[in-house]
Amino acid sequence: MSAGFRRREVVLACGEVRDYDAAAWHDAIVRVRGPEVELETVDGARRRFGHGAVLCLAGLPLRVLRNPGPRPVTLIAVSRNRTDSFSSEAPSYHQEHDTVPEAEKQSCP
């Protein structure tokens, strides 16, 4: 994987219920590996997503993540490193290298 990204795996054991932590899913794309994961919203609605589903869990009104099945399910989260030049927390390329792009040097007519 590119140095600009980080990958982590969250494994939910059979029947495990985990509280939703919005910060844990910030800026991540999540792939489901395993039978199914069930997402439950704060108002009690539930939706299941199976193997291969790609999700964005950031900013959702979720209460819990649940493994309803008889086998573990893994959520593979890929997000940008905080040091990535596109990250809002990292300095821009031009600040790091003390350069100004040629297009910005030219004045408009």
C-alpha positions in Angstrom: 0.0 0.0 0.0 1.2 3.5 -0.8 2.9 5.4 2.1 0.1 8.0 1.8 -2.5 5.6 3.1 -3.0 3.4 6.1 -4.9 0.2 6.4 -6.4 -1.3 9.5 -8.7 -4.3 10.2 -11.5 -4.4 12.7 -12.7 -7.9 13.4 -16.1 -8.5 14.9 -16.5 -11.9 16.5 -19.6 -14.0 16.1 -22.5 -12.1 17.7 -20.3 -9.2 18.7 -21.9 -5.7 19.0 -19.6 -2.7 19.0 -20.5 0.9 19.8 -20.2 3.2 16.8 -17.2 5.7 17.2 -17.4 8.3 14.5 -13.8 9.3 14.9 -12.6 5.8 14.2 -14.2 5.9 10.7 -13.2 9.5 9.8 -11.8 9.7 6.2 -12.0 5.9 5.7 -13.4 3.7 3.0 -14.4 0.4 4.5 -14.7 -3.1 2.8 -16.6 -5.9 4.3 -14.8 -9.3 4.4 -16.9 -12.1 5.8 -20.5 -13.0 5.9 -22.3 -9.8 6.9 -22.1 -6.8 9.1 -25.2 -5.1 10.4 -25.4 -1.4 11.0 -28.0 0.0 13.5 -28.9 3.6 13.5 -29.7 5.7 16.5 -33.4 5.4 15.8 -33.2 1.5 15.7 -33.2 0.9 11.9 -30.9 -1.9 10.8 -29.3 -2.7 7.5 -27.0 -5.6 6.6 -24.0 -5.5 4.2 -22.4 -8.6 2.9 -19.0 -9.7 1.7 -17.4 -7.3 -0.7 -19.6 -4.3 0.2 -17.8 -1.0 0.2 -19.0 1.5 2.8 -18.3 5.0 4.1 -19.1 5.0 7.9 -18.1 8.5 8.6 -20.7 10.9 9.8 -23.6 8.5 9.8 -26.2 8.4 12.6 -25.2 5.0 13.7 -25.5 3.5 17.2 -23.7 0.1 16.8 -22.0 -2.3 14.4 -23.0 -5.9 14.8 -22.0 -9.3 13.5 -25.2 -11.2 13.3 -23.6 -14.3 11.8 -21.9 -17.5 13.0 -18.5 -16.5 11.7 -16.2 -13.5 12.3 -16.5 -10.5 9.9 -13.6 -8.2 9.2 -14.0 -4.5 8.3 -11.0 -3.3 6.3 -10.6 0.4 6.6 -8.3 2.4 4.3 -7.7 6.1 5.0 -5.1 8.8 4.3 -2.1 9.2 6.5 -2.3 12.4 8.5 1.0 13.3 6.9 -0.3 12.9 3.4 0.1 16.2 1.4 -3.7 16.2 0.6 -4.6 15.9 4.3 -6.0 19.1 5.9 -3.5 18.5 8.8 -0.4 18.4 6.6 1.5 21.3 5.2 1.1 21.8 1.5 3.8 20.7 -1.0 4.7 24.3 -1.8 5.1 25.3 1.9 7.3 22.3 2.4 9.5 23.0 -0.6 9.4 26.8 -0.5 8.2 26.9 -4.2 5.5 28.7 -6.1 4.0 27.0 -9.2 4.8 28.7 -12.5 1.1 29.4 -13.2 0.9 31.4 -9.9 3.9 33.5 -10.8 2.3 34.8 -14.0 -0.1 37.7 -13.7 -3.4 37.8 -15.4 -3.8 40.2 -18.4 
